[in-house]
């Protein structure tokens, strides 16, 4: 339609002319307004500029002015933010209207305008990404994030086959990954977008992988790794099927066709992150959520085998945590772990009962030891070692160990010799009478098959029957009573602590009158010869040492 | 085959004497003389015969039971199940009385109700009515509180026939007794039995009374009910008094006879012939002689004598036996008793230590066997540290006088009085106290010794004892909170605190005023705060003072255990939150260790306290000298807690090991920790895992170059090894296999339900009852409906009949009139024609 075209051109021309004059006026206006830094004034100006742009194309030059305001360093935050917001509105309007797309056969001036608009748009994005997102002010960061994502959405919606890679998203993710410290922006991104939208998640995985692979400097890599870890850890549920992926910001991307490609994307991102080498704490936190949050994202969880094995070999709490991951692989993926029980046995060290992962470990341990086909010698080693540990452990540890031992005895009657061994042979009996005996159990032996525990007895538990805490003592007595109960539900005994024990008693009111000692001692701190007794002396030590 | 109807009728007529052999003229005459009475009797007999021959009069089983032996209630077969005629007529009667008036009154408004008392009550006689009205009138006149039992006494007494109308009149009861029992009693009943019988009969009368009262159908008004209640309660009151009086009389009577009985008993045992009793008393108390002989002597029958003898024996049994007065005990006995008391307490403690429940029966100090046992081995007390061979005049070791000062109530009362009097006699005592002022310095150091010495002599000296503080005021406000306590104690030097506390305790002794209990409780709680406060203060208060205060708290917490324990637990809660024991906290923990029996299996205060200490040792590491020192103290305290029960504390071993490896050790602290280890080793020497527990401590001890303790520990370890045996925990009797023998019911009754589930049985019973009630109610309703329908029909018939009658009457009247008029007309006509 030539007529319309001509009119368009004419319009454009006119617009340009008008634009020129406008700009002049504008400049004058700015010059006029700038001396008086009245916020109210400036804000109204911004709003007016915005509405003018939206009114007609003649006022496109206002965009440049707004950009100037937005870019101005040290300017008042509010006005700057306001200007960016209005710019965003403007650009999203333009994007959705298709005003920024070149098409064949467009007249030259039109092309020029579009080119100009595109340049301004790029400038705007740069401002948002470099100036705002990296600023220290959380408000600016948040605004930039929201606006950028809005623009991403508009871009994606405007174009049919939108290539995400060209858009602002990769740059945004990269910027986020490079942000030092606990970025609020990163958290916000994870919370508002990454968790919500599957397509964003998909491309974020890609971006993470790429940016991790492209960077090889150690310092930046650590930052990247921790940041990407925090992003990835924020995802909790993995998609179960394709139907789950219906939360889309825009339309689905081309590659985004099957669940497997989606998952493999996630897997690569994870692998890239894990490959960078994690610190101990990071490793622990990864292991902590492994089987629930991470493994489901993997197309082939077997890829994690090495990671888990390495973690398991670290020892201490890390090993305890890696155990659940390994268990996941063993039960789900048929992983064969050589000398697993040796390793498990080596985990029973002094810190186990004090560890905060105690209950988690006991849950797994109960699972591993649930088979009735385990050799009695091995089971006896575990029983003996744990009872030895319980001897030095806190009440909560004892409370967990005793019912577990009970259950094992019930499951492996061959081990019950550890509780009750009648010596019938007269020679040995005589020897025993004369010399007593040592504990046949070897605490230092690494191999649970060779500890000789089955020849030993669990004197430790018997000692614990006179534990200072009445409940623990009573619980320990179950070992020497008749084994009439089928099994104890271990779950009930796991999550105890000093505080829980204290709460139970101190939390309730006195029901009965407490018994009072009938005898009032003559001396408490002092001694007969008018000096201080042992307690008194110790008390003075305490007071002096303060 | 039963005889035929006719035969039976004949026989029954004969039995009743209606028919019979022909009588002679003489007999007939005689009969005629009896007259009216005879005829009535005859009528009644005939009615009963007619009734018994009417097959519809009685309801029997539909068909007689075939085999009598199937039931264990043979009389079931002949039982009359009901009298349908009678019940029916009764129901009809009742309905006529209740339902009919209601029916007649239906849809009617207004009317006059006769509300005069008793007017509608056919059971009340005229006399009753006037009586009730009079009563009401008097009540109105008085206008007093109707329910006042006391008032009512001196109000007007109702009389009848000039005699008081009291229900419980003794004379009346006597009359009754004479009437009812007099005939049967053989006249020789002694007082007691008669009394008893009378009481019984009185009770019976009482029981009968409400039944009679229930009979009138009329519902009682509230006032009446209340009146009845009042009367009843009064009656009970009088009855009680009466009974008491009777008992008193009885006792006096028996008492009078006591010397004789005693003499008789003695004579009986010694076979010493008793001087013949005066003839009047011979009837009553003549035990000296063989009753048989006596009976023969008296000329009574043998049975009578036996009976009398039995009565006497019974009487004797019921008599309370005389008890010998308590003998003054010798010092040895007192000491022994004290030792026994302590032993008993120790037994209780042991039971608590083993965690056995204290049953009520165990609490009672009763069984003789036990006492015998105690007497058997007196030295047992020494085993527990309480020597039975006590020096005369002193108290057993370990029991403080301070405590008795409060605990023994009588002692305390005199004590505090003495204190109060002391205050007034201040002047006179001044001299003696002044004399003691010289040793003021000395006294401060040996305060406890002096106190015990002086207090042992008498309670009066308690104040003089602390002569050092004679300048102190004698009266203080009783502080109710720690703030108040601080104000009161502001001007008191620390060394004088125990004295002041003692004075406050004396001044506000619980026996002196009702509020003092609470005051002292609060004061003790404030003291608990104060010992913590004093220890936290810098410089800390001397430990002697704190010790004295703890002892005060201890003795007071015997009187007020709950409140003080609650307060101490508050402190423990604070420590639980902070987990950083200050010296104040340590003092509280120490106080807990002495105030409460730490050996108990479970104790509301001790258990949290030791858990807190263990938690601290389990969760902290010795990073500063202070931590090491606190650890040593807490360790020692824990071991002190466990000195009797010897329970194992894993955390102690852990922390001590850590401390010995720590770099913040001072020689003194090393010694303290080493001492803890040795104490622990001694305490736990019998524990089966001794080797495992103490072997890890060898290395640190060696590192600290503590050779002597090291050697000692090694010896102990060697010893433990010698005594180690394989575990034999399961010498249990094999459990019997569960048996399922059916449960047999003794004297099984097929009609009864033996549901072992109580709830279900109850539910079934309830359901049955409900069903029965429902059926009954429905039947009643149906009968009511029938009755109403019948009545209505009757009414209608009556009405119709009345109408018919009226109609007929009118017609006949008209007919008659017509006829008359016709006749008239005819007559007139005839007359006219004749004219």
Interface residues (C-beta under 8 A of the other chain):
Chain A: X354 X388 X391 X392 X393 X394 X395 X398 X416 X418 X419 X420 X421 X422 X423 X432 X435 X436 X437 X438 X439 X457 X458 X459 X460 X462 X463 X464 X466 X467 X468 X469 X470 X473 X474 X479 X480 X481 X482 X484 X498 X499 X501 X502 X505 X506 X509 X510 X512 X513 X514 X515 X516 X517 X518 X519 X520 X521 X522 X523 X524 X525 X526 X530 X532 X534 X535 X536 X537 X538 X539 X540 X541 X542 X543 X544 X545 X546
Chain B: X342 X345 X349 X352 X355 X398 X399 X400 X402 X403 X445 X446 X448 X452 X535 X540 X543 X544 X546 X547 X550 X551 X554 X555 X557 X558 X561 X562 X565 X566 X569 X572 X573 X576 X583 X586 X587 X590 X594 X595 X596 X597 X600 X601 X602 X603 X604 X605 X607 X608 X610 X611 X612 X614 X615 X618 X619 X624 X625 X626 X628 X629 X630 X632 X633 X636 X637 X638 X640 X641 X642 X645 X646 X647 X648 X649 X650 X651 X653 X654 X668 X669 X672 X675 X684 X687 X688 X689 X690 X691 X692 X693 X696 X720 X721 X722 X723 X724 X725 X726 X727 X728 X729 X730 X731 X732 X735
